Amino acid sequence: MMKSGCESTGEFDNLLLSTVRQGDVNLLEHHLSTVSNPALYLNRLYDERNSQKCTVLMIACLNDHRDVMRMLLQRYKPDLEVLNNITFGDFTPSRQIFFNISVLWAATSINNFDMVKLLVEHGANVNHRTRTGSTPLRGACYNGNVSMARYLIDNGANIHLNKENNDTNLMVSVCHKHRHMVTYLVDELNCDVNECDANGRSSLYDAVVCASIELVEFLLKRGAHNFRAIVDQMSPLMWAAEKKRPDLVDIISPYSSVLERIEAQELLGSAFACTNRDNDDLNQSFNCFSRALDLRTTHNLSKAMTTTTHTIFHNRYECQTIDQLENIRTNTELMHIEGLLVRERLLGPTNGEYRYSLCYRGAILADIGQYHEAVTYWIYELGLCQQYSISIDSKHLRRFASLFSRMLYKTKSIPTEAIIIVIKAICSELERDKQNFNDNLFTLLFLITITSQYLIECAISIAEKELLFHILRSIVQHHYTQIDSGMSLLHLSVDIRTRVNDYHIKHICKYPCLQTTRMLLKCGAIANAFDILQNTPLHVIASKFVHCGRAPDNICSFDQKIHTITRVSTAKILKLE
């Protein structure tokens, strides 16, 4: 027997872990026979790579060493309910870590039926729940293993234990298109096809989203209803239309009301009009709109008319008759607008799909050189986000900088009002969204650079210039700095490491940038502000010149204000060198 003083040594732990990873049953059994209390090691969590915490039994399970597991279970009877933290496959930063996992849950998730039976025979809890409420039965449903699911239920697994947010076993089976599992759950276990998760999404909703004709037909025949989800107010029929699936629309329509069928045709037509540049799709869009108008006429169901219009839609209203629709059939622009008007009515201004179609339309216009029209669409969508307190994607804000750069480079013209609106939006996001703070700060820097060149190169009124200077001064007064480095906008404007990855922004924004630096200083930026490493903006750029073998005195041309601290920063550089 190993002496007790050695039992907790790291050497023995490493020996044990190495042996179980190799799957050497005899050697592992030998090592365990040398200690007085094997359970001390078998029930301990070991730190594995990628932040995993696993027992010896879990390591054997994940490495598919069934003989090792059988030996451990039969001879040493380890605790099967120790909570592990694991990940599957090669680890990447985005790969999910699963917390509070039992070995049985892991065995079902990797779809190893032999291990599952072995663990259940030795008393594993078939209703174990992970941190998110997932069960071993869910693992069987995820993999579509009907035999495993039946075995677990025969041994006491509760089919009604759902994951967090009431995500059911039927839903996960539908999402992965496991027809045989869905049939088993519904026809043999009488699972409710209309049960919804916390967001109001049903199994039929999931079947449409994953585009399974077979499962949509099956669920409808088993009594699934076409109701709207809470999270997006979209029904399965609406999603079928939004995904441009006329086949699914035709399957669900007989189970829907007349108005639902009409609106499905309208939404289908709008999806064809607004999410593709192909003229064939515009023809399909016309046909869908025509069918909807025919149904409205037949059933005397007129459209709900809006009382206001918007200039981005050319102040148009939706077509109310076939004749009105025929008049715009060959006008691509008006057909796109018709589609957007339909989407605004059916989806609503807060719907993500509708707002995406506005951005998409703007992108198409930008690609054909209609930059001002493109800006108008994007500003309209940005206004909806602000009006309804919808979070704004930092990538979307960056696209404004890209579009403005393209406009400045190609046409020397940007709407001043648009620049101001976007800058204000970014400042609001800097206060609200700390997770994307640095990304938004770089976007703000790019916009300041664009504005600096805009003021020099473009003919604008004195009033517009004063307004832009006022906005820039208010930005500088906030003293924004990067979360991790503490670098200010002035630091970033003189730093050669300030990278620009967007093709169009690169045409305008290159750092160090003299114009941006002068603009920031003119608006009150603190020339001798320190970052987290106690570097001033001058030191940031001077250090780059020193490392390149150039005299730091050359940078005095950046501005007289920076020149006044040349000696201090140069002395600091020389000390570092």
N, C-alpha and C positions, 0 to 999 in steps of 0.2 A: 504494500500500500504506500502511496505517496504521502509524505508527511503533510500534516494539516497546514503548516506554515507555507508550503509551496502550492497548495491547492488553488490559491487565488492569483497566482503569478500570471503575468501576461504571456509568458512562454507557453504555458499549458493551454491558455485560451487560443493562442495562434495555432498551436498544434492541432487542437480540436477542430477549429474552423477549417483549416487546410484539409484535414482528413475528410470532413463531411462534404466539402465542395468537390473533392475528388470522387466521392461515392464509395470509398473503401470500407466496406462493412466490417470486415474482420479487424482491421487496424483501429477503427473507431471503437469497436467493442473492447479491444485490448486497452486503449487509452482510458476509457471510462471505468474499466475494472481496477485501475490503479488508484482511484480516488475513493474516499470514504463516503462522499455524498454526491453521487452523480446528478441528482435532481438540482443541485446548486448550479450546475452548468447547463443542464437541459432546459430549465425554466427561466434562464437569464436572457435578457435582450442584448444582443451584440450590435455595435455600430458597424454597419456595412456601408459600402460606397454609395454615393448619391443620396445621403441623408436617410438611408434605410435603417430600421431597427428591427432585428430578426432574432428568433430563437434558432437553435440548431435544427429543430424539426422543420421550421419554415424554410431554412436554407436548403435542406434536403428536398423539400417539396418544390421549390422554385427551380431546382436543378434536375428535377425528375429522377431522383434517386429513390425508387420505390423500395428496394431491398433495405436501404438504410432506414427508411421510415418504418418498415415492418419490424425490423430488429428493435428500434427504439420503442415502438408502441408495445410490443410483446414483452420485452424484457424490463424496460425502465418505467413505462407508463407515465410519460411526461404530461404536464398540464396542457390540455388542448385549447384552453381559452385565454392564454396569454395574448395580449394585444400587441400586434406587430404594425410597423409602418413600412410599406413596400411600394415598389414601382415595377412595372413590367417592361421587358425589352431593354434596349440601349437607352441610357438616360440622356435626355436633352433638357435645356432650361425650361422648355414649355411642357415637358412630360409630367403627367399628374402623379402625385404621391397619394397613396391610399392609406388612410389612418384607421387605427383600431381594428386591425384585420386578424381574423382567426385563420388557422391553417386550413380548415375546411372551406372557408370562403375563398381562399387563394386557389385551392384545388378545383373548385367549381369554375372559377374565373378562367383558369388555364385549360378547362375542359378535360380534366383527367379523371375519368369515371372510376378507374381502379383505385386511385388515391381516395376519392370520395367515399367509396364503399369501405375501404380500410379504416378511414377516420371515423365514419359513422358506427362501424362495428365496435370501435373502441371508445364510444361514448361522446363523440363530438356533438356540440350543440347545433342542431340543424336550423335553429332560429336565431343564431348569432346575428347581431346588427352592428355594422360599422359606424363610424362617426356620422356618415350621411344617411344612415338607416338602411343601407343595402344588406341583403341576406344571401346565404348560399343559393337559395332557390332563384334569386335574381340572376346569379351567375349562370345557372343552367338555362334560364330564359334568354339571357344575352347571347349565349352560344347556340341557341336553338336545339339543345339536347333534350328531347322529350323523354328518353329513357332515364336520364339523370334526374329530371324534374319529377317524374313519376316515382322514382326510388326515394327521393327526398320527402315527397308528400306522404308516401307509404310509411315513412319513418318519423312522421310528425311535423313536417315543415308546414308553416301557415301561409297559404297562398295570398292572404289578405294583408300581410305585412308589406307596406309600400315604402319606397325610398322617400327621403325628404321632399317636400313640395307635393306629396301624394303622387309621385311618379310610380305607376303601377307596373307589375310584371307583364301585363298584357301590352302596355305601351312600349316597353323596351323590346318585346318580341316583334311588335309591329315595325318599330323603327329600323330593325335589322332584317326585316322582310322574311321572318321565319314562319312560313305559312303553316307548317305542321304543328309548330308550337302554339300559334294563335288558335288553330282549330282545336287543339287539346284543351287549352285554357277556357275557350268559350263553350264548346260543345260538351266537354266532359266535366269541367269544373264550374261551369255556369258563371264565369267572370262577366261582370257588367260591361258591356261594350260602350255604354254612355258615361261611365265614370270618368271624371275629369281631374287633372292635376290642379295645383293651387292657382295656376294661370288660366284655368278654364279650357285647357286643350284636351280633347278627347282622343281616343285611339283612331277614330276616323280622320281627325285633323292630322295626326302623325302619318297615317297611311297616304294621305294626299301629299304631304310635304316630302315624303320619301318616294313619291311617284309610283306606287305599286297598284296597278290596275286590279290585280288579283285580290289583294287585301281590301281595297275599297269596295269591290263587288261583294266580297264575303261579309264584311262588316255591315253593309247596308242590308243584306238579306237577313242578317241576325238582329236587325232592329236599330242600327246606329242612326242617330239624328243629326241633321245639318244645322247646328247652332253655333253662334259666334263665341270665340274665346274672349276671355276678359282682357288678356294682355294686349291684344292688337285689334279687337273687334272684327276679326276675320273668321268667317265660317269655312268649313272644308270646301264648299262649292266656290267661295270667293278665292281661296288659295289655288284651286284648280285653274280658275280663270287667270289669276295673277301669274301663274307659272306657264301660261300659254299652252295649256293642255286641253284642247277641245274634246279629246276622248274622255278625259275624266269629267269634264263639264257635262257631257252627254250622259254619262253613267249616273251622276248624282242628281241631275235635274229632275228626273221623274219622282224623286223622293222629296222634292222641294216645292214651295209655293210658287204661284205664277210670278209674283214680284221678285222672288229670289232668282227665278230663271231669267227674267228680264235683266236684272242687274248683273247677273253672271255674264250674259252676252255683252253688256256694256263694258264691264270690267275687262273681259277678254279682248274686246276691240281696242280698249285703251292700252292694254299691255302690248298688243301688236304695234300700236302707233308710237308708243313712247319708249320702248326698250330695244329698238332695232332700227338700223338705217335702210333696211331693205324695202324696196318698193312693193315686193310681193307681200310683205307684212302689212303695208298700208292697204292693199287690196283686201286682205283678210280682215283688217280693221273695219273697212267700209261694210263688208258683208255682215260682220257681227253687229255693228250699229244699226244696219238695216233690219236685221232679224228682231232686234230689240224694239225698234220703232213699230214694226208690224205687230208685235205682241202687245205693245202699249195701245195701239189703235184698236186691236181686236178686243181687248179687255178693258178699254176705256180707262187706262192708267197713265195719266200725264206725269211728266217729270216735275220734281220739286224745283221750282225756279228760284234762283238767287236774285237778290235785289241790287247787288253791287257787282261791278266788274273791275278789272285791273288792266293797266296799260301793258303789262308783259303778255297778256292774252289778247292784245289789240282791242280791248274793251268789248270782247265778244261774249255772247251767251251760247249755251249749248243748242244744237239743232233740235227743233221740236217736230219736224216733219221730214219725210223722205225727200221732198223737193229741196229743202234747205241743205240736207246732207249731199244730195246730188250736185249742188252748186259748188261745194268745196272738194269734191272727190278728187279732182286732179291738182289741187293746190296742196303741195306737201306741207307747207308751213301751217296752213289752217287745219289740216288733218291732225298734225301734232298738237295744235292748240285744243282741238276738239277732244283729243285723248286726255290731255291734262285737265280740262274742265270736268270731264267725266270722273277722273280719278279724285279730283278735289271734292266732288259731291259724294262719291261712294266711300272713299277711304278716309276723308277728313284731313285737315291741315296738319295734324300731329302724327299721322301715320308715316312710318319710316319708308315704306315703299313709295308713297306719293312724293315725299321729299327727295328720295333718291332719283325719281324720274325728272324732277326739276333740275337737279344737279347734272344729270345725264344729258338733258336737253341743252343746258349751258355748255357742257363739254363739246357736244356736237357743233354748236354754233362757233365756239372758239376754234375748233379744228378747221372750219371753213373760212376763218378770218373775220367773222362777225363778233368782234371782241366786246363791243359795248353791249350788244344784246346778251352775250354770254354773262357778262358781269351782272346785268339786270336780273337774270334768272337766279344766279348764285346769291345775290343780295336779298332777293325775295325769300329764298329758302332760309338764309341766315336770320332774316326777320321773323320767320315762323318759329324758329328755335328759340329766339329771344322772347317772343310774345307768349309762348306756351311753356317757358322754363325747361326746354329740352337741352340736354348736355350737347355741347358742340365738339365734334371730333377735331383733335389737334391737326390731323392730317388734312382735314377739309380746310382749316384756316391756312395751312401751308400752301394749299392749291391756289388761294387768292394771291399769295406772293408770286407764285409761278405765272399766273395769268397776267398780273400787273407787269411782271418783268417782260413777258412776251409782248404786251401792248407797248411798253416803253421802247423796247428794242425795234419793234416793227413799225409802229405808227406814231411814236412820240406823243401819245395821247392816252390819258387815264381820267375817268371822272373823279374830280376832287372829292365829291361827296362819298363815293365808294371807298376811297382810301380812308377817309375819316371814319366811316361806319366800321370797316374791318379793324382798324387800329383800336377803336373803342371796344370792339368785341373781344379782341385779344387781351386787352387790359382787364376786362371783366373776367376772362378765363384765368388770367394769372392770379387773380384774387380767389377764384373758386376752385380751380382744378390744380391741386398741388402735385398730383401724380404725373401730369404732363407739363409741369411748370417749365422745365428746361427747354423742351421742344417748342413751346409757345414763346418763350423768351427769344429763341433764335429766329422764329418767324417774325417777331416784333423787330429784331435787329435788321432782318432783310427788308422789312417794310420801311424802316427809317432810311436805309440805304437807297431804296427805290424812290422814296419821297425826296431825298436830298438831290438825286439826279433829276427827278421830275421838276423840281423848283428851278434848276439850272437850264434844262433843255427844252422845257415846254412853255408855251405862251399862255400864262394864266393871269387872272386879274390880281390887283393888289389885295383886294379883300380875301381872295382865296389863299394867297400867300400868308397873310396875317393869320388866317384861321388855321392853316397847317402849322405855322410856327407856334401858335397857342397850344395846339394839341401836343406837339413834340415837347414843349416846355413842361406841360403837365405830366408827360410820361417821365421825363428826366427827374422831376421832383419826387417821384415814387422811389427812386434809388433801387430799382430792381437788380437783384444779383442772383447768379446761379445757385441752386440749392447745395450742390456738392462742392463747388470751387470757390464760391463767393465772388466770382468775377462779375463786374458790372458790364453794362452795355458798352461803355468806353473801353474796358479791358478787351472785350470780344471784338470790337471794331478794329483794334490794332494787333490782334493776335493772328499770326500766320496759320495757327492750328484751327482756326474757325473754318470749318469745312462746309461746302455747299454741294449737296448731292443731286439737286434738281437741275435738269438740263437747261431749262429756260432761266432759272434764277442765276445760274452761273454767268449768263451774259451780262448781268447787271451787278451782281454782288461778288466782289473779289476782295479778300482781306489779306493784309491790312488795307484799309480804305481811308484815304485822306479826306474825301468829301464827307463821309459819315462821321469821322472823328471831329472835323470842324463843326459839323451841324450839332453834334452832341455837346461840344464845348460852348457853342454859341447859345444853346438852350439851357446852359447851367450845369452840365455834368461836372462832377468833382474830379479835377485832374490828378489829384494826389490820393485818391481813394485806394484802400488796400483790399486785396482779395484774401482768401484764407491763408495763403502762404506769405502774407505781408508784402506782396508785390504791387506796385503802382502800375497804371497802364503804360507809362514810359518804360518801366523796367521790363514789362512783358515783351515789348517790341525791341528794346535795346539788347536784351539777352539773346534774341534771335540774330541780330546783326553781329554781336560778339562771336557767337558760335559759328557764324558764316565767315569770320575773319574780316568783317567790315567795321569801320569806326562807328560807335554809337552816336557821335556828333551828327551823323547824316540824318538822323531822325528829327532833328530840331525843326525841320521844315514842316512838321505836322501842325504845330501851332505855337504861338508865343506863350500860351499858358503852360503847355507841356515843357517848353524850353526852360522855364523858370525852375524846374525840378531836375534838370539834366544832371547836374553835379551830384545830387543826392543819390539818384538812381544809378549813375555810372559808378560811384564809389561802392555802392552795394554789389554791383556786378563784379567789380574787380576783387572784392572780398570773396565772392563765391568762386571766382576763377582760381 
